[in-house]
Amino acid sequence: MEYVWIALAVLGALLQAIRTAAQRDLNTHLSTLATTYVRSLFGLPILAAYLAVILLLTGEGMPALTASYLVYTLIGAMTQVVATILLIRMFTLRNFGVGTMLTKVDIVITAILGALFFSETVTLGGMAALLVVMAGVVLMSLERTQRVTQAARAPAIGKSTAPLAAFFADPATWVALGCALAFALSFLTLREATLVIGDGSFMWRGAWTVLLTILLQTVIVGAWLAWREPGLIGRMRPHLSLSTFIGATSAVGSICWFTAFALQNASYVRAVGQIEVVFTLLVSALYYRERISPSEYAGIGLTVVGVLLFRLIA
């Protein structure tokens, strides 16, 4: 049972990689916020059905909706929306590869903030596994990031801007770092929510928290979109199949993440979830016939080793 969270994090990462690719396609037809909203709107019925099944199987009932539980869940829900908006925003930036790699520092931010301000306890073994995963992610991202950076600089040859100054002047840098921070805060607060909800099985704690989180996102973001983008439902109709697919993959992925949070530290769960980058590379190789470089193979190996290390220290 102690290794269940690893399997859940890996499955959640796979579904997240698939869902993000689908959102990128949908974003060409809908606004960034509307694309983000689709995952909540179409995923909510699946999450409600999942909770009903859990209640039927466990015999557990309604949790005590304490102030701390509601605050943690609300903060987690809203920071997750912000993070997703920033992630989708990355798709429109020229330095997408650079920004994507920078978003992966969320595992370090999660570990640091978790140890300082939340109930996270990171052991030396856990930190070692986390750093191995981080090294693997950097290796996998490095070559493609360099290619994107060189392409972006090509029109600007001859300019005297220092590389470091250009790095911090690049909007992709700040969008990516903001995305990483928002994701870290969402992981940590939602992990706390699964802890303060009360006594109950880990599946019960995860099911209630994921449903409440997505319900809050659906209501709050839906109200904003009704005001700012009237007629959105009509614009979604031609993309019903894609929206349903995004909602389904998001719902099942969220169930995996939240159940894992109910079992283990957010920083550990998120670190294992970095295997999403491996899945993205493999999809690129299998379906788009893109070549995987030696450094990317090395990064895949390091990431897998890091995930296996978590099995030893968990």
C-alpha positions as CSV (number, residue, x, y, z in Angstrom):
1,M,0.0,0.0,0.0
2,E,2.9,2.4,0.7
3,Y,3.8,2.4,-3.0
4,V,0.3,3.1,-4.3
5,W,1.0,6.9,-4.4
6,I,3.9,6.3,-6.9
7,A,1.7,4.4,-9.3
8,L,-1.0,7.1,-9.0
9,A,1.5,9.9,-9.6
10,V,2.8,8.1,-12.7
11,L,-0.7,7.6,-14.1
12,G,-1.6,11.1,-13.3
13,A,1.5,12.4,-15.1
14,L,0.6,10.3,-18.2
15,L,-2.9,11.7,-18.3
16,Q,-1.7,15.2,-17.7
17,A,0.6,15.0,-20.7
18,I,-2.2,13.8,-22.9
19,R,-4.6,16.4,-21.6
20,T,-2.2,19.3,-22.0
21,A,-1.6,18.3,-25.7
22,A,-5.3,18.3,-26.3
23,Q,-5.7,21.7,-24.5
24,R,-3.1,23.1,-26.8
25,D,-5.2,22.1,-29.8
26,L,-8.4,23.5,-28.2
27,N,-6.6,26.8,-27.4
28,T,-6.5,27.5,-31.1
29,H,-10.3,27.8,-31.1
30,L,-11.1,29.2,-27.6
31,S,-9.5,31.7,-25.2
32,T,-6.9,30.6,-22.7
33,L,-9.3,30.9,-19.8
34,A,-12.1,29.1,-21.6
35,T,-9.7,26.3,-22.5
36,T,-8.8,26.0,-18.9
37,Y,-12.5,26.0,-17.9
38,V,-13.3,23.0,-20.2
39,R,-11.3,20.6,-17.9
40,S,-13.5,21.6,-14.9
41,L,-16.8,21.8,-16.6
42,F,-16.6,18.5,-18.5
43,G,-14.7,16.7,-15.7
44,L,-17.1,17.6,-12.8
45,P,-19.7,14.9,-13.6
46,I,-17.1,12.2,-13.7
47,L,-15.7,13.3,-10.3
48,A,-19.2,13.4,-8.8
49,A,-19.8,9.8,-10.0
50,Y,-16.4,8.8,-8.6
51,L,-17.3,10.2,-5.1
52,A,-20.6,8.4,-5.2
53,V,-18.8,5.1,-5.8
54,I,-16.3,5.7,-3.0
55,L,-19.1,6.6,-0.5
56,L,-21.0,3.4,-1.6
57,L,-17.9,1.2,-1.2
58,T,-16.5,2.7,2.1
59,G,-19.8,3.6,3.8
60,E,-18.2,7.0,4.8
61,G,-20.3,10.2,4.6
62,M,-20.0,13.9,4.5
63,P,-16.9,15.6,5.9
64,A,-16.9,18.4,8.4
65,L,-16.5,21.5,6.2
66,T,-14.2,23.4,8.6
67,A,-12.8,26.9,7.9
68,S,-9.3,25.5,7.4
69,Y,-10.4,22.8,5.0
70,L,-12.4,25.3,2.9
71,V,-9.6,27.9,2.8
72,Y,-7.0,25.4,1.8
73,T,-9.2,24.0,-0.9
74,L,-10.2,27.4,-2.2
75,I,-6.6,28.6,-2.4
76,G,-5.6,25.3,-4.1
77,A,-8.4,25.6,-6.6
78,M,-7.6,29.2,-7.6
79,T,-3.8,28.8,-7.8
80,Q,-4.3,25.7,-10.0
81,V,-6.4,27.8,-12.4
82,V,-3.8,30.5,-12.5
83,A,-1.0,27.9,-13.1
84,T,-3.0,26.3,-15.9
85,I,-3.7,29.7,-17.5
86,L,0.1,30.5,-17.4
87,L,0.9,27.0,-18.8
88,I,-1.4,27.5,-21.7
89,R,-0.1,31.0,-22.2
90,M,3.3,29.4,-22.7
91,F,2.0,27.9,-26.0
92,T,1.8,31.4,-27.5
93,L,5.3,32.4,-26.6
94,R,8.3,32.1,-29.0
95,N,10.5,30.7,-26.3
96,F,8.1,27.9,-25.4
97,G,10.9,25.4,-24.9
98,V,12.8,27.6,-22.4
99,G,9.6,28.3,-20.5
100,T,8.6,24.7,-20.3
101,M,11.9,23.7,-18.8
102,L,11.6,26.6,-16.2
103,T,8.2,25.4,-15.1
104,K,9.8,22.2,-13.9
105,V,11.5,24.1,-11.0
106,D,8.1,23.7,-9.3
107,I,9.4,20.6,-7.6
108,V,12.2,22.5,-5.9
109,I,9.8,25.4,-5.0
110,T,7.3,22.9,-3.6
111,A,10.0,21.2,-1.4
112,I,11.3,24.6,-0.1
113,L,7.9,26.2,0.6
114,G,6.6,22.9,2.0
115,A,9.4,22.6,4.5
116,L,9.2,26.3,5.6
117,F,5.4,27.0,5.7
118,F,3.6,23.7,5.4
119,S,3.6,20.2,7.0
120,E,6.1,18.7,4.5
121,T,8.9,16.7,5.9
122,V,11.6,16.0,3.3
123,T,14.2,13.4,4.3
124,L,17.8,13.3,3.0
125,G,16.9,10.3,0.9
126,G,13.8,12.1,-0.5
127,M,15.9,15.2,-1.3
128,A,18.4,13.0,-3.1
129,A,15.7,11.4,-5.2
130,L,14.1,14.8,-5.9
131,L,17.4,16.2,-7.2
132,V,18.0,13.1,-9.4
133,V,14.6,13.6,-11.0
134,M,15.3,17.3,-11.4
135,A,18.7,16.5,-13.1
136,G,16.9,14.1,-15.5
137,V,14.3,16.7,-16.4
138,V,17.0,19.3,-17.1
139,L,18.9,16.9,-19.3
140,M,15.7,16.0,-21.3
141,S,14.8,19.7,-21.8
142,L,18.3,21.1,-22.3
143,E,18.9,20.3,-26.0
144,R,15.5,21.3,-27.2
145,T,15.7,24.5,-25.1
146,Q,19.0,25.4,-26.7
147,R,17.6,24.8,-30.2
148,V,14.6,27.0,-29.4
149,T,16.8,29.7,-27.9
150,Q,19.2,29.7,-30.9
151,A,16.3,30.0,-33.3
152,A,14.9,32.9,-31.2
153,R,18.2,34.7,-31.2
154,A,18.9,34.2,-34.9
155,P,17.1,37.4,-36.0
156,A,18.8,39.4,-33.3
157,I,22.4,38.6,-34.2
158,G,24.6,41.7,-33.7
159,K,22.6,43.1,-30.8
160,S,24.6,43.7,-27.6
161,T,22.1,42.5,-25.1
162,A,23.8,40.3,-22.5
163,P,22.5,36.8,-22.3
164,L,21.5,37.1,-18.6
165,A,19.7,40.3,-19.2
166,A,17.9,38.9,-22.2
167,F,16.9,35.9,-20.1
168,F,15.2,38.0,-17.5
169,A,13.7,40.3,-20.1
170,D,12.1,37.4,-21.8
171,P,8.3,37.2,-21.0
172,A,8.6,33.4,-21.1
173,T,10.9,33.5,-18.1
174,W,8.4,35.2,-15.9
175,V,5.4,33.4,-17.2
176,A,7.2,30.1,-16.5
177,L,8.4,31.0,-13.0
178,G,4.9,32.3,-12.1
179,C,3.4,29.0,-13.4
180,A,5.9,27.0,-11.3
181,L,5.1,29.0,-8.1
182,A,1.3,28.8,-8.7
183,F,1.6,25.0,-9.2
184,A,3.7,24.6,-6.1
185,L,1.2,26.5,-4.0
186,S,-1.7,24.5,-5.4
187,F,0.0,21.2,-4.6
188,L,0.9,22.2,-1.1
189,T,-2.5,23.7,-0.2
190,L,-4.5,20.8,-1.7
191,R,-2.2,18.3,0.2
192,E,-3.0,20.2,3.4
193,A,-6.7,20.0,2.6
194,T,-6.5,16.2,2.3
195,L,-4.9,16.2,5.8
196,V,-7.3,18.6,7.7
197,I,-10.5,17.2,6.2
198,G,-10.8,14.7,9.1
199,D,-10.4,11.0,9.8
200,G,-11.2,8.8,6.9
201,S,-9.7,6.5,4.2
202,F,-7.2,8.1,1.8
203,M,-9.7,7.5,-1.1
204,W,-12.5,9.3,0.8
205,R,-10.2,12.2,1.6
206,G,-9.0,12.5,-2.0
207,A,-12.4,12.1,-3.5
208,W,-14.1,14.8,-1.5
209,T,-11.2,17.2,-2.0
210,V,-10.9,16.8,-5.7
211,L,-14.7,17.2,-6.2
212,L,-14.8,20.4,-4.0
213,T,-11.8,21.8,-5.8
214,I,-13.2,21.3,-9.3
215,L,-16.7,22.5,-8.2
216,L,-15.2,25.7,-6.9
217,Q,-13.3,26.2,-10.2
218,T,-16.4,25.5,-12.2
219,V,-18.6,28.0,-10.3
220,I,-16.1,30.8,-9.9
221,V,-14.4,30.7,-13.4
222,G,-17.8,29.9,-15.0
223,A,-19.3,33.1,-13.4
224,W,-16.4,35.2,-14.7
225,L,-16.6,33.7,-18.2
226,A,-20.4,34.3,-18.3
227,W,-19.7,37.9,-17.7
228,R,-16.6,38.3,-19.9
229,E,-17.3,35.8,-22.7
230,P,-21.1,35.5,-23.2
231,G,-22.0,32.8,-25.6
232,L,-19.1,30.6,-24.7
233,I,-21.2,27.4,-24.5
234,G,-22.2,27.9,-28.1
235,R,-18.6,28.3,-29.2
236,M,-17.7,25.1,-27.4
237,R,-20.4,23.1,-29.2
238,P,-18.3,22.4,-32.4
239,H,-15.5,21.1,-30.2
240,L,-17.6,18.9,-28.0
241,S,-15.6,15.7,-28.6
242,L,-12.3,17.3,-27.8
243,S,-13.7,19.1,-24.7
244,T,-15.2,15.8,-23.4
245,F,-11.8,14.1,-23.9
246,I,-10.0,16.9,-22.0
247,G,-12.6,16.7,-19.2
248,A,-12.3,12.9,-18.9
249,T,-8.5,12.8,-18.9
250,S,-8.4,15.7,-16.5
251,A,-10.9,14.1,-14.1
252,V,-9.1,10.7,-14.0
253,G,-5.7,12.4,-13.7
254,S,-7.0,14.7,-10.9
255,I,-8.3,11.6,-9.0
256,C,-4.8,10.1,-9.2
257,W,-3.1,13.3,-8.0
258,F,-5.5,14.0,-5.1
259,T,-5.4,10.4,-3.9
260,A,-1.6,10.5,-4.0
261,F,-1.6,13.8,-2.1
262,A,-3.7,12.1,0.6
263,L,-1.0,9.5,1.0
264,Q,2.3,11.3,0.6
265,N,4.2,14.7,0.6
266,A,3.2,17.0,-2.2
267,S,6.9,17.5,-3.1
268,Y,7.4,13.8,-3.5
269,V,4.3,13.3,-5.5
270,R,5.2,16.2,-7.8
271,A,8.7,14.9,-8.3
272,V,7.5,11.5,-9.4
273,G,5.0,13.3,-11.6
274,Q,7.9,14.8,-13.6
275,I,7.9,11.5,-15.5
276,E,5.4,13.4,-17.6
277,V,8.4,14.8,-19.5
278,V,9.4,11.2,-20.4
279,F,5.9,10.5,-21.8
280,T,6.0,13.7,-23.8
281,L,9.3,12.7,-25.4
282,L,8.1,9.2,-26.2
283,V,4.9,10.5,-27.8
284,S,7.1,12.9,-29.9
285,A,9.3,10.0,-31.0
286,L,6.5,7.5,-31.7
287,Y,3.9,9.7,-33.3
288,Y,5.8,12.7,-34.7
289,R,9.0,10.7,-35.6
290,E,11.2,13.1,-33.7
291,R,14.7,11.9,-32.9
292,I,15.6,11.4,-29.2
293,S,19.1,12.7,-28.6
294,P,21.7,11.0,-26.3
295,S,21.2,13.7,-23.7
296,E,17.5,13.1,-23.7
297,Y,18.0,9.4,-23.3
298,A,20.3,10.1,-20.4
299,G,17.6,12.4,-18.9
300,I,15.0,9.7,-19.3
301,G,17.3,7.2,-17.5
302,L,18.0,9.7,-14.6
303,T,14.3,10.5,-14.2
304,V,13.3,6.8,-14.0
305,V,16.1,6.2,-11.5
306,G,14.8,9.1,-9.4
307,V,11.3,7.7,-9.4
308,L,12.6,4.3,-8.4
309,L,14.6,5.9,-5.5
310,F,11.3,7.2,-4.1
311,R,10.2,3.6,-3.9
312,L,13.1,2.9,-1.7
313,I,12.8,5.9,0.6
314,A,9.0,6.1,0.8
